[in-house]
Amino acid sequence: MLLKTFGWSFAITVLGLALAGVLWGWQGLAIVGILSILEISLSFDNAVINAGILRKMNAFWQKIFLTVGILVAVFGMRLVFPVVIVAITAKLGPIEAVNLAINDKAHYQELVTSAHPAIAAFGGMFLLMIFLDFIFEERDYKWLSWIEKPMARMGKLDMLSVIIALVVLLVTSMTVATAAAHGAGDKSATVLLSGVAGLITYLVVGGISGYFEDKLEDEEDEDGDDAAETGQPEKKGASAGSAVGLAGKAAFFMFLYLEVIDASFSFDGVIGAFAITNDIFMMALGLGIGAMYIRSLTVFLVRKGTLDDYVYLEHGAHYAIGALAVILLLTIKYEIPEVVTGLIGIALIGLSFASSVVRNRREGKPGDEEGARSEVASGV
């Protein structure tokens, strides 16, 4: 199971490190290895979130996530995305931006860093919405009940998460964005515009995927009700065909949703990588190896049913997302080491895992049906 799931990641690691050694020597090998570890440490919570969504997809879309998705993650976000950002902010053509990245690495790094306020605002707002929608939703299991119970009651107010996100964005644009880091000056308008774009992206992609998912569930419920009323087995003809079609649409938009989540998580990794190297090919290789492990870990969590067995893991991952969203917004003005971000995420997920273990010992084996119907507070 372990080798089957992580086999490609192991193979890509060996090939990637060997390639780094051949192209850049021992120094390049070390840099690529450090970047891989950086990406994994920053994105472990991303794997947990992805697993919560990926388990709703069929085997075909899980394979798409591991093939097409990894191409988007490695080549799109880790190689093409920084070049596109430079092309947009510096008003350069694509070829000019690539030449700049290869031949004038210092200036290229400066341009990418100057675009950080816009990137942080977009990613921060997208991740903040994920956290808010989670914390305001009524859930069967509650990890930090003293927070989650009142938040669930507040969540009954329509559009509360959007209102809070807009307030946070407004405060950010009027405070930290007025004196952005690296001497960028007043970036209030840029942060406000980018943050609204991140919010809109979340509402559009998340809303469409949620619509098709709900429609699919309604279709399956109707088929089940009709079968129960007639005493016949559920049909596998036309209605099943429509369900498959709806599942395809739902899975497609969920896949887009997953890719946007991955992009939001990768922002801090890409920016943070410039503290280690400004070579875009080293960066893409190192971060790409790390992204492979995150993908494999996501599939591993799905196939092992880990999120069903350790029910607070999703809570810990969403709290880590909330922390990352806040950190991204703060980095518009303040320098926050990537190790801080990584340690916060690992600590929150570690605590949620420990709480899940305690809960399982108290309630019985993981997946116990009686425990699944009860609302549990961990007391952490």
Summary of the structure (lengths in Angstrom):
residues: 380
radius of gyration: 22.0
end to end distance: 32.3
largest distance: 72.4
contacts: 1319
relative contact order: 0.18
helix: 82%
strand: 1%
